[in-house]
Structures are given as structure tokens and as C-alpha cells.
């Protein structure tokens, strides 16, 4: 009788271990996915800043016929804006309520 009880306890412990293993697997998959999301956001933030800055500069250069000065200036400003956005993402400081009051 005690052997049957030990077998039952063992099977319960095995089931609990398997459930924990599945939970860890799910957590690892989620952390890998969040890492991919973070890297894609990094690339998007930098690329968007650079492209928008260069586009604004190119447009102003065409309008004022002052090629390439504004494009260079706004390209650098766009890069700085992209890096600022990345810094906000890494430090967790987005444009929340009270962001500028800190």
C-alpha cells in the first residue's frame, strides 16, 4: 500500500516538474522575442531619425537652393533625435506624465 502511495506522490512531483519546465520554456521564448523586439525598435528609431532629418534637410535645400548644408545639418539632428529616443527607451523614461518635471 505504501508503495502505491509513493508512486502516486512521485507521479505528482513529476507532473509539477513538467509544468515548471513548460513555464520556463514559455518565459525563455517570450524573453527572446522581447529581445528581438527591442533590437528592431533600436534599428527603427535610428533609421527613422536619420531618414526624416535627411528628408527635411533635402527639402529645405531644394527650396532655398543651398545644397547640401541643410541636409547635413538635419541629418545630424535626426541622428541625435534617434539616439535620444534610444536613451529614453533604455532608461525607461518615455514621454510619461511628469517626464519633464523630474
C-alpha positions as CSV (number, residue, x, y, z in Angstrom):
1,X,0.0,0.0,0.0
2,X,2.8,2.4,0.8
3,X,4.4,1.6,-2.5
4,X,1.3,2.7,-4.3
5,X,1.2,5.9,-2.3
6,X,4.9,6.6,-3.1
7,X,4.2,6.0,-6.8
8,X,1.3,8.5,-6.6
9,X,3.5,11.1,-4.9
10,X,6.2,10.5,-7.4
11,X,3.9,11.0,-10.3
12,X,2.5,14.2,-8.8
13,X,6.1,15.5,-8.4
14,X,6.9,14.6,-11.9
15,X,3.8,16.4,-13.2
16,X,4.7,19.5,-11.2
17,X,8.3,19.4,-12.6
18,X,7.0,19.1,-16.1
19,X,4.7,22.1,-15.7
20,X,7.5,24.2,-14.3
21,X,9.7,23.1,-17.3
22,X,7.0,24.2,-19.7
23,X,6.6,27.6,-17.9
24,X,10.3,28.2,-18.1
25,X,10.3,27.4,-21.8
26,X,7.5,29.9,-22.4
27,X,9.3,32.5,-20.4
28,X,12.5,31.9,-22.4
29,X,10.6,32.2,-25.6
30,X,9.0,35.4,-24.5
31,X,12.3,36.9,-23.4
32,X,13.9,36.0,-26.8
33,X,11.0,37.6,-28.6
34,X,11.2,40.8,-26.4
35,X,14.9,41.0,-27.2
36,X,14.2,40.8,-31.0
37,X,11.5,43.5,-30.5
38,X,14.0,45.7,-28.7
39,X,16.6,45.3,-31.4
40,X,14.1,46.0,-34.1
41,X,12.9,49.1,-32.3
42,X,16.5,50.3,-32.0
43,X,17.0,50.0,-35.7
44,X,13.7,51.7,-36.4
45,X,14.4,54.6,-34.1
46,X,17.8,55.3,-35.6
47,X,16.8,54.8,-39.2
48,X,13.6,56.9,-38.8
49,X,15.5,59.8,-37.2
50,X,18.2,59.8,-39.9
51,X,15.7,59.5,-42.8
52,X,13.3,62.1,-41.6
53,X,16.2,64.5,-40.8
54,X,17.8,64.0,-44.2
55,X,14.4,64.4,-45.9
56,X,13.7,67.7,-44.1
57,X,17.2,68.9,-44.9
58,X,16.9,67.9,-48.6
59,X,13.6,69.6,-48.9
60,X,14.9,72.9,-47.4
61,X,18.0,72.7,-49.6
62,X,15.8,72.3,-52.7
63,X,13.6,75.2,-51.6
64,X,16.4,77.6,-50.7
65,X,18.9,76.2,-53.3
66,X,21.6,75.8,-50.7
67,X,22.6,72.2,-51.3
68,X,23.9,70.2,-49.1
69,X,24.1,72.3,-46.0
70,X,20.7,71.8,-44.5
71,X,20.7,68.2,-45.4
72,X,23.9,67.6,-43.5
73,X,22.6,69.7,-40.5
74,X,19.2,67.9,-40.3
75,X,20.8,64.5,-40.9
76,X,22.9,65.1,-37.8
77,X,19.9,66.4,-35.9
78,X,17.9,63.4,-36.9
79,X,20.7,61.1,-35.7
80,X,20.7,62.9,-32.4
81,X,17.0,62.6,-32.1
82,X,17.2,58.9,-32.8
83,X,19.9,58.4,-30.1
84,X,17.8,60.5,-27.6
85,X,14.8,58.2,-28.3
86,X,17.0,55.1,-27.7
87,X,18.3,56.6,-24.5
88,X,14.7,57.1,-23.4
89,X,13.8,53.5,-24.3
90,X,16.8,52.1,-22.5
91,X,16.4,54.1,-19.3
92,X,12.6,53.6,-19.3
93,X,11.9,57.3,-19.5
94,X,9.3,57.8,-22.2
95,X,7.1,60.8,-22.5
96,X,5.0,59.9,-19.5
97,X,3.1,62.3,-17.4
98,X,5.6,64.3,-15.3
99,X,8.5,63.4,-17.5
100,X,9.7,67.0,-17.8
101,X,9.1,67.7,-14.1
102,X,11.8,65.3,-12.9
